[in-house]
Amino acid sequence: MVQSLNPGSNKLASERMRRRSETRRLEILRAAARVFRRSGVAAAGMREIAEEADLSPGNLYYYFAGKDELLFFCQDRTVDRMLEAAKAARASTLPAADQLRAVIRAHVHYTLEELEGATAHLEIDMLADELRRGIIEKRDQYEHAVRALIAKGVKRGEFAPCDATLVARAILGALNWTSRWYRPDGAQSVAAIAEGLADYLVRGIAAAPQA
């Protein structure tokens, strides 16, 4: 009689395999980011990405069916992390200004450090329609979360009265643009850029001190 395997053991093994696969996909994504930065997203090919990741093309296709899927993974993962950061900030008891700073730091970290400054997370028009729709929906959720933080700061008197939608889009535009000019071998670290932008952007909407 064949004994059934322990369901708990199976679940644990499955989770380990999932984590290993996720780790490998992230390594590939970072390799792809270097290729995208050198060649541009449109010109980069899967063979070049495979070589950068020290994989055969066949092994690369085991993890990603094509560049479209790789770009989707990049964008979907990035926006998921940003949504998590916004949710954590909103749930904290910190002042709205500190919550917004935390979101800005996380945004810079996920686009410059995890992706090594690649613009892949911005290339939404390169995705097929069915993939693009889901990313747009999540990005809208993220923008709404940032907008809500700004509106909360205005309501509390921490931020000057402003159009929260306009300010949120200006902040997100500035953060996304960093991937256009950032270089890993540049003078400033990602942490320094994140801290500097968080201070500058939040200070720019701070309410005037009471006399």
N, C-alpha and C positions, 0 to 999 in steps of 0.2 A: 504494500500500500504506500503510495507516494504522499508524504506529509506536505500540507500547504505551508508556504513560506509565511513568516511573520509579517503581517500587513504593515506594522510600524517600521520594520527593517526595510521593507520595500520602499516605503515612503521616504525614509532617510536617504537611501541610496539614490532614489530619483532626484531628491533635492540636491544632493552632492553633484550629480551629473549636470543638473540645470545650472548650478553655480559655476562649474568648470566651463560649461559652454558659454555662459554669460561673460566670464572672465576672458575667454579666448576671443569672443566677438568684440570685446572692448579693446583688446590688443590689436585686432585687425582694424578696428575703427581708428585707433591712434596712428597706425601705419598708413591708413588711407588719408588721414588728415595731413600727414607730411607730404604725400603725393599730391593732394589737392592744392596744398600751398605752393608746391613747386610748379605744377603743370596747369593748375586751374581745374575746377570740378568737371567742366564740360570735356576737356581734353584728356583727363585721366582715364586710363583703361584698367580693367580687372587684372590683366597680366602684370601691369606695373605695380598695382596694389599688392598682388600675391608675392612678387619679388621683395617688396618693401617689408612685408610681414613674414618673410622667410618661409613661404608656403608654395606648394605647387598650385597651379591654377585649379586643378581638380579638388584639392583640399579647401581652397578658398570658396569654391562653389558649394561645398558641403555646408558652410556656415551662411553664405549669402548667395541667393540665386542669380543676382546681378547687381549692377551699380544702383539701380532704382531701389532695391531692397536694402542695400547698405545705407543709402541716403535716408531712407525712411527710418531705419533703426537709429541713426544718428539724431534725426530731428525729433522722433518720438521720445527717445530716452532723455534728450536734453530738456524738452518741454515738460516731461513728467517730473524731472528733478526740480525744475523751477516752480512747478505747481506745488510740490511738496514743501519747498522752502517758503513759499507764500502762505501756505496753510499753517506751517509751524510758526511763522512770524505773527500771523493773525491770532493764533491761539495763545500767544504769550501775553504776559502782563506788562511788557515794556511799553514805554511811550511810543506813539505812532512814528516819530522820527527814527527811533532805534529799530523799529520793525521794518521800516522802509530801507534803512541802511543794511539790515541783514539780508533783505531780498536782493538788493543791488550787489552785495558781495557775492552771494550765491550765484547770481546771474553771470557775473564776470568769471567766477571759478569754473562753472560748467561749460562756458563757451571758450575760454582761453586755456585753462589748465587741462581739463579732461580731453578737449578736442585739439589741444596744442595750437589754438589760434586759427584753425581752419574755418572757412566761411561756409562749410557744408550745411550747417544748421540754418542758413539763410536761403539756400537754394530750393525753395519750396516749389517754384514753377517747373522744376525738373522732374517732379513726381507725377505719376499717373493720377488721373482725376480721383479715383477711388481711394488712393492713399493720401492725396492732398487734402481731401475733405476732412478726414479725421485730425490731421495736424492743425488745420485752420481752426477747427472747433476748440482744440486744446489751447491754441495760442490766444483765442478770444477769451477763454476762461482765465488765462494767466493775465492778460491785459486788464480784465475786469477786476481781478484780485488786487493788482497794483493800484488801479483807479480807486478801489474801495479803501485801501490804506491811506491814500492821499486825502480822500473825502473825510475819513475819520480824523486825520490830523487837522484838517480845516475846522471841523466841528468842535474839536477839543481846544482850538485856539493855538495849536502848535505850528500850524502852517498858515501862511497868508491866504486870504480868500482867492480862489483861482478856479479855472475850468479844469476839473480833475481829469477829464478825458484828454484834453490837450496836453496837460503836464505829464500824464502817464505815457503818452505816445512820444513826447519829447525825450523823456528819461530812457524809455526802451530803445528809441532810435540811437541815442548816444551810446548805450551799452552794446547794442548789436554792432555798431560801427567799429568797436574796438578790434573785432576780428579782421577788419580790413587793414589796420595799421600795426597790430601787435606782431612782434617777432620774438620767438623763444630766447634768442640770444641778445635781445635788446637791453637797454640800460635799466629798465624797471622790471621787477618781478610781478607775477600775477597778483600776489597779495598786496603789493604796493599800489598797483593800478586799481584794484578793487577798493582799497581803503581810501585812496585819493578821490575816486569818483563818488563813493558813498558820501564822503564829507562834502564835496563840492556840490553835488546835485541836491542833497537834502538841505544844505545851508542856503541854497538858492531859493527855496520856497518857504523857508522858516519865517514865522511871524516876527514882526519887529518887537524888540523887548519893551515891556511896559515901563513907562516913565516913573 
